Structures are given as C-alpha cells and as structure tokens.
Amino acid sequence: MTVAWTAQGIREDFPILGRTMRSGAPLVYLDSAATSQKPLQVLHAERDFYERHNAAAHRGSHQLAEEATEAFEVARSTIAAFVGAAASQTVFTRSATDSLNMVAHAFAAATMLHARGREQDSRFVLGEGDSIVVTEAEHHANLVPWQELAAKTGAELRWVGVDPDGRIRTEDLASLVDARTKVISCAHVSNVLGGTLDIAAFAAAARAVGALFILDACQSVPHLPVRLPDTGADLAVFSAHKMLGPTGLGVLWGRDEVLAAMPVVDTGGSMISHVTMQESTYLPAPAKFEPGVPSMAQAVGTAAAADYLTSLGMPSVHAHVSALAARAADALAQLPGVRVQAAPDAPPVSAVSFTVDGVHPHDIGQVLDDDGIAVRVGHHCAWPLMRALGVPATVRASFSVYNTESEVDALLVSVERARRFFT
Ligand SMILES: Cc1ncc(COP(=O)(O)O)c(C=O)c1O
C-alpha cells in the first residue's frame, strides 16, 4: 500500500531544490529528462555503503566482501523487481548508452565469430541483405550504435519516419520490416516529443519476422509503471540517473534465452567460469556481461531510488508527472507563436518540447535561466528528429515527482516574458 504524497511534501527530500540561483531566483528544476535530482534516501544509501560495507563484491571471503556482495545483489533484485524482472535478467552497465552499445557490439561480435566458423545464434549474425529498423525520433544513443553496426556488417539501416507535426509513422513498419530484418529498436517514450510510442506494433512487427526487439526505456521507467517482460521486448535499457538514482549505472534487461545467446563484448575478471592460456568460458548472465569490480554503491543508490519511487506508487507518480506535463503543454499551446512539438495523439509523459516563432530556443533558455528555471535547449541528442520537425532546436521542460503546479505556472510566466521581449 502506498501513502498519499504531494510534490510539496516530498521536496525536503531533495536538498538541491532549496537552492537560490545566480540571479537571486529560487531554483525551478525542469530538466529531469536530462537527469533527475536525487533524494536524501539515495544519497544516504550510497554513503552508508561506503561508510560501512565497502569492499570488492564477488571477490574475497572476508566479512566486508560478503556484505558488499550481499548489498550489491540485493540491490540488483530490488531494481529488477521495480521493472517486473528477475535478477538473473538484469545486467548492470555504466549507462543506457553503454547498454545499447553493448548490444550493438554483441551483434558485431557474433557476426565476426560466425565468419570465423564459430557457432553463433543466427539472430545475432548480420550481413548484406539484412536490416536494422529504428525510428527517426531516436536519441543518438539508440541510433549511432546501429549506424556503426550497419557499417561493420553490411546490413541496411532503415527508419520509421516522423511527420512534421511529430506523429511517428508506425504504419511504415509494414513496408520496412521483412524476413531479413534482424533488429527493431525504438524508444518507449520520446525524449523530445514526450509521448509514448506504439511499442506493441514494434514488438508485433519484430515477432512476425523473428527479429529481436530492443526497447529504450530511458524516459518511461522513471515515470510509468513498466513491467519490461510484458512490453514484448527481447532486450531493454534504462539509466539510473534519470530515475532519482546516481550517475554511472545503466541497466540492460533481457529475456533469459536472449541473454544466454548474446555473445560477450567486454571481458575480464568476475565474468569467467574457467580460464586457460588458450581460452575462457563464461558465467551465465548477468555475470557474463559484468567484467571487473562492479559499481556497487551506484547499484545500492539505485535500489534506494527504486524503493523511493515504489513507496510513492508508480501509478500515482505517472498521474502527477503527466498532469504537470499536460498543464504545461496545454497552456504553452495557448500562447501566441508558441508551438508544442509533440504528436497530436500522444500526450506527454514528462517532457514538453516547444518553439517560439521568430525566437531562438537558446534566447528563451537564457531568459528562463535568469528566472531560475532550468530547462534544456538544443537538439536533445536527436538531430534527425529536429530535421523532421523542421526546427533547429527546441526548448524542453521536463517534470518529475518533486515538481509542482506553481513551477509550471512560473515556466509559463517566464516564457511569456521572453516571447514579449524578443518579438
Ligand atoms: C530516450 C533516451 N535514450 C537514451 C538516453 C541516453 O541515456 P544516458 O545518457 O543515461 O546513457 C537518453 C538520455 O537522455 C534518452 O533520453
């Protein structure tokens, strides 16, 4: 059971929100899609690990090493449960970017090993005539690794287009996906357009041809109740730092048999079961993908973040954050010359991107910064999407559990002040 909460009530958990900015204005933090702020519970969990339990997990049999291992593996179970998964399916990486690169590199490794006569799961082997399908709305982290994979293997990179009004042309899947499609990868929630993609359609397209479906859940896991095994994805990624957790930890989730079939990319200590001078054999997942001393304190901090969100209740987190985003999107759309860059039929989960006719987003951002309001301006690591929308950049306000309606109203006042000043 969850306890009723309000953003106002939990703000004291986030000390940074009490800051006054250079201009003398109080901080209004509306950049959680880039990185979220961290509650004391997360800071304390990390500090407690370092103060009382720090040692190298999975190494040594002394008491501290056992405690560190226990803390690390309990954290894994907590984070796995947060997304409805099993601990054995939950691999820790450095970031979501790292997770996506690991997956793309695994395809390249399988392709190379296959060419040298080493048996590989055919789903991971790519070549000329095969294709990789993404969308034009992807964050560069879910685009550039696939471009590199296509270049290395000769596979073709195809993409589901985006209309100038922000609508993702999911119907393109019918003509893009064929029997030689090996990978379909898309965001669950766009970091620019803010809405949810029709991932059931992407999953069905992948299933129909035996392709692997990879889900970038960076912008959904922090704000929505997400059960990764129910999404239809074979592999999925997200970052701790966007869900109130620390930087330096990403997650790669995968179905058991997919992780078992996926070749390793990074190798070293901890992940092996047997080593000779000629060759090595590897432990089962998740260990096989985690060489070296792991990011233990980060995992413990992320588990505290998952516990924090769970105590608020993800349905109520979603209701709160999406209500703020809708309030912002609706009111911004009423301002003269302001265009909300979002698909008409995909309400924002957290992020609201907009442009102001005749005013560069960086100028808007400057005025907002003077008012203590932190938003992101620029291309949001999604250059192709900017081109599809026909804009050089956007202003993006994004919301989290600690934001309030009065902060949305402060944003609106400041945007209107900027608009009047520059037009
Ligand atoms: C949709 C999406 N995918 C991937 C990433 C990359 O995440 P990270 O920088 O934590 O690796 C981001 C970060 O903004 C994102 O929004």
The ligand as a Tripos MOL2 file, in Angstrom:
@<TRIPOS>MOLECULE
LIG
   16    16     1     0     0
SMALL
NO_CHARGES

@<TRIPOS>ATOM
      1 C1         15.4740    8.2580  -24.8540 C.3       1 LIG1
      2 C2         16.8870    8.2420  -24.3600 C.ar      1 LIG1
      3 N1         17.6820    7.2280  -24.7020 N.ar      1 LIG1
      4 C3         18.9550    7.1490  -24.2720 C.ar      1 LIG1
      5 C4         19.4890    8.1360  -23.4800 C.ar      1 LIG1
      6 C5         20.9100    8.0100  -23.0230 C.3       1 LIG1
      7 O1         20.9520    7.8730  -21.6420 O.3       1 LIG1
      8 P1         22.3430    8.0190  -20.8540 P.3       1 LIG1
      9 O2         22.8930    9.3550  -21.2470 O.co2     1 LIG1
     10 O3         21.9540    7.9600  -19.4420 O.co2     1 LIG1
     11 O4         23.1990    6.9100  -21.3000 O.co2     1 LIG1
     12 C6         18.7090    9.2280  -23.1270 C.ar      1 LIG1
     13 C7         19.2720   10.3400  -22.3290 C.2       1 LIG1
     14 O5         18.8270   11.4580  -22.4160 O.2       1 LIG1
     15 C8         17.3730    9.2850  -23.5660 C.ar      1 LIG1
     16 O6         16.5700   10.2960  -23.2420 O.3       1 LIG1
@<TRIPOS>BOND
     1     1     2 1
     2     2     3 ar
     3     2    15 ar
     4     3     4 ar
     5     4     5 ar
     6     5     6 1
     7     5    12 ar
     8     6     7 1
     9     7     8 1
    10     8     9 2
    11     8    10 1
    12     8    11 1
    13    12    13 1
    14    12    15 ar
    15    13    14 2
    16    15    16 1
@<TRIPOS>SUBSTRUCTURE
     1 LIG1         1 GROUP 0 **** ****
